[in-house]
Amino acid sequence: MPTVHDQALIWLQQLKDRKHHPVALSTLKTYSSVFYTWIMPNMGAIELGAVTNKMLRDLVTLMHAKRMSPVTIRTAVSAVRAIIASDIDSQTGDRKVKFEFNPAFVDLPSIDKRKQKAPTAARAEVETAISRALADGSQSAMLYAILAGTGLRISEALAIRVGPVLTELTYWDPKESIVRVQSQIHKGVEGAPKSSAGYRDIDLPQELNLWLVDRAVDIRTHKDKLFDKSLDFFKRDLKKYGIPGFHCFRRFRATHLRAVRAPEDLIRYWMGHTSVQVTDRYSKLSEQIDFRRSEVEKIGLGFSLGGNNGA
């Protein structure tokens, strides 16, 4: 019978290769990190059939003592269970190991959403950060305007090229006033978006599009990325300008969209959120270009660009 270590390598490869609900690169790296940091040293040599709830509880106790977050602890336990379940009989398709998980005994920590760090940025903070970055001549000004004006993830924004481009890469098309998301950069590696919902066209208000055109005149070819600085560079600027994290801009955009009562399915589409709503499966927002453009102009930015009158 394989050990947890041996089966985990098979499981991670399965996650990478499977066609049903493919796993995003960022998620795969999260599982890999949890495995090599916590599961491998403590349970790697144990045969799958010998894994017990007591071992999982000991792992939870250890991680809790090391002050790991409830999310990380729950991810580790979930990974162990998935590793065991991935050992399948090729003839019958049945699981070889029948492991009965006892959540009460394992005593997983609860996730208190009130204690989760979810900072956002107020309008004044967004405007101040953009203004200071402009004064410094930093690319961060364009980055902040795009993040706050679109809700893009930082990994998606750093992949933006000036388009259109023919390959499946993320690009900004100034003529169409859109950012077409088809890739992201995670830990220096460019790959697919976080999920299937990540593939989308984000409509830019003309105000933002024209502002970007004025500041991107030095980018000459379609191969050039909009941002040629590293993530570490932008992280240093972020701290310098007093923003707690890149996701603050994404939350700012989501908050603004809801404040102006944008259609909920349009919010999910632009933000790249996977929908569980049956009605959204019939929505053809990717095809309703005129509607999206009309809506984005009515919605506006929610902040001012370098002295312009924000919506």
N, C-alpha and C positions, 0 to 999 in steps of 0.2 A: 504494500500500500504506500502511495506517495506521502511525503512529508508536507507540512504546510508550506515550506519554502519551495519545494519542487512544484506543487500544484499552483502556488501563487504566480510563478513565472508563466505557467500555461494560461492562467486566468487573465493576467495582465496583457498577454498577447491576444487572447480572445477579445478583450475589451477594445484593443486597437484595431482588430481586423473585422469585427462583426458588422453586418449590414443592418440588422434590426436594432433600432435605437443606438446608433453609433455614439461613442463617447468622445466628448471634446478633448482636445490636447491638454487643456488646463486641468480637467477632471482627472485624466489619466496620470498626470504628474502629481496631483494631490494624493491619489491612491498609492503611487509608487513611493512618495515621500513617507507616508504613514507606514507603509509596509517595511521599508528599509530602516526606518527610525525606531519603530515600536514592535511590530509583529515579528520581524525576522530575529532580533536579538532575544526575544522572550518566548516565542512559540515556533520558530522556524524549523527546529529539528523534530518536532512532534508529528507523529503520523496522524493523518486526517481522522481516522477512526478513534483515535485516543483523545481527541479534543473534548474537553468538558466545559460545562458552565462555570465550574470553579476556576478554571484557567482564564476564562474571559473575565470573571470578577476580579481575579488577581491583576489582570492587565489594566482593568478600569481603575483599581485602587492605586496601582503604580503611576499611571498617567495623571490621576487626580493629585497625587502627592507631588508630582513634578509641575503642578499648576497648569496643566494643559486645559484648553477650553472644552466645554461640553460638546461643541461641534466636532472638535478633533477626536475626542474620545469616542463619540458615537460613530464617527467615520471609521475608526480603527476596528471597532466591533463589527460593524456592517461589512467591512472588507473580509474579516475572518470568516464570517458566515457565508459570504459570496464565494470565497475560495473553496470552502468545503462543498458547497452546492454545485460548483463547476466541474467536479469530478463525475463525469457522466459515462454510463455504459454505452458504448458505441452501437451495440446491437439493439438494445431496448429503448435507449434514450432516457432511462431512469437514473436517478441519482444513486451512486454507489454507497454513499454514507448517509444514513438517516439520523441527522442531528436535530434534536428538539431543543430549541432555544427557550430559556427560562428568563424572561426580562426582569421579573421581580427579584429573582435570585442574583442576577448579574448586577442589578441596581445601577443602570445607566443614569447619568446626571441629566436633568431636564434642561432644556434650552429656554432661558428667560429672555424673550425678545426685548424686554425693557432694558436689559443690561448689555445687550449687544451694541457694539460701537457702530452707529449709523449717522455720522455727522453730515450735515448739509451746509450749504452756503447761502447766505441771504443776498438779495439783489445788490446791496451796497458793497458786500465783500467781493462779489463777482466783478463789479465795475471797478473797484479799487485795484484788484489783482491785475485786470487787463490794462488799466491806466498805468500802473507802475511798471509792468512788463514792457509796454510801449515806450515809456520814457527811457527804459534801459536798452531799448533796441533788441529785446529778447524774442525768440520764436515762441516763447510761452504765451505771449499775447494772443497770437492766432490759435494756439492750442486751446487756451481757456475759452475763447469765443466759440470755437467749434464744439467743445465738450458741453458748454452751458447752453448752446443754441441748438444742439441736436440730441443730446443724451447719449452720445456714443460712449462706449467703454474706452479706457485709455489704450487697451491692446488693439482696438479697432482703429482709433484715431492715428496711432503711430504707423499704421500700415497704409495710410492714404497716399496715393500718387495723384499727380495731375493728369486727368484723363480727357477723353475716354481711352481705355486700354482694351485690347482684344482678349487678353488672358484673364483668368478668374482671380483677379486681385482687387483689393479695395481701391477705389479712386473717387476723386471729386471731379465732376463735370461742370465747369463754370457756365457753359452754354445752356445746359438743362437745369442748372441750379439744384443739383442733387449730390449726395454722397452715396455711391453704390457699395455696400458692404459685402465682400466676398472672401475676405481673409482677415486675420488678426496676427499680431506679433506677441507671443507669450514667451518670456524669458529669452528673448533674442531670436526665437525661431518663428518663422512665418508659417501659418497653417490655416486650417478651416476655422470658421466662426465657432462660437461656443456651442451653438445648437443649430438645427435647421431653421429656426426662427431668426437666427442671426443674419441670414441672407436676406437683404432688404434694400430698398431705396429710401434714403432719408431726405425729405424735401427741405431745402433751405429757404428761409425768407429772403426775398431779394435784397433786403438791407444787409444781411450777413453775407450773402453771396458776393455782392459788389464790394463790400468792405474787404473781403478776402482777396478778390481780384486785384484791388489796389495795393495789397501788401504781398502779393505773390508774383510780382513782375519779374523777379530775378530767376524764377524757375522756368527754364527754357524748353525742356523736352518732356514728353509724356512718360519717360522712364524715371524721372526724378521724383523722389518722395517729397511730400510737402514739408516734412520735418526730418532734418538730417542730424539732429542731436540725439544722444542716447537717453534712455529712460532715466538713468541716474542724474543726468543733467537737469531734466525736467523735475525730478524729485527734489533736487536742491533748490530750484527756483520756487517750487511749491511751498517749501518751508520758509523760504525768504519772504514770500508774499503773504504768508499767514493763512494758507488754506490747509485744513487737516488732511485731505486726501483727494485724489483725482475723482473718486466716486461722488464727492460732494457736488460736482457739477452735474453729474447724471441725476442725482436726487433733486437738484435744483430744477432741472428741465422737467422731470416727472411731476414735481409739485406744481410748476407753472401750468403744465398741460391740464392738470386736474382743476386748478384754480379757475381757469377760463372755460372749464367744462368742455374740453375737447372730447370727441367721441371715444369711448373706452377701447373699442377695437382698433382705432387709429393710434391711440397711445401705445397699445401693446405692439402694434406693427412697427412703429417708429423706434420703440425702445428695444425691440428684438426679444420680447418676452414670449415664451411658449404659452399658448392659450389652452385652457381646459374647457372653454365654452364651445358647445356644439355649433352654435350659430356662426362662430368665427371661421369654422371650416368651410362655410359657404361664402364667406366674405372674399371679395376679389380686389382687395386694396392695392395690390401690386399692379393691377391693370387700370385702376381708377385714378389716372394721373391728374386729370383736370380737377377732380374733387379734392385730392390731396393738396394740390397747389393752392386752390382757393382757401382751404382750411388753414394751411400754414401761414398764409398772409394775414388771415383774421386773427390767428393765435399770436403771432409775433414772437419776439425774443423774450420779453420779460425783463430786459436789462438794456442799458445804453452802451453803445459802442463808441468809445473814445470821443464823447461829446455829442454823439447823435442822439436823437430822441428815441429811446427804446419804446417798444410796444407795451 
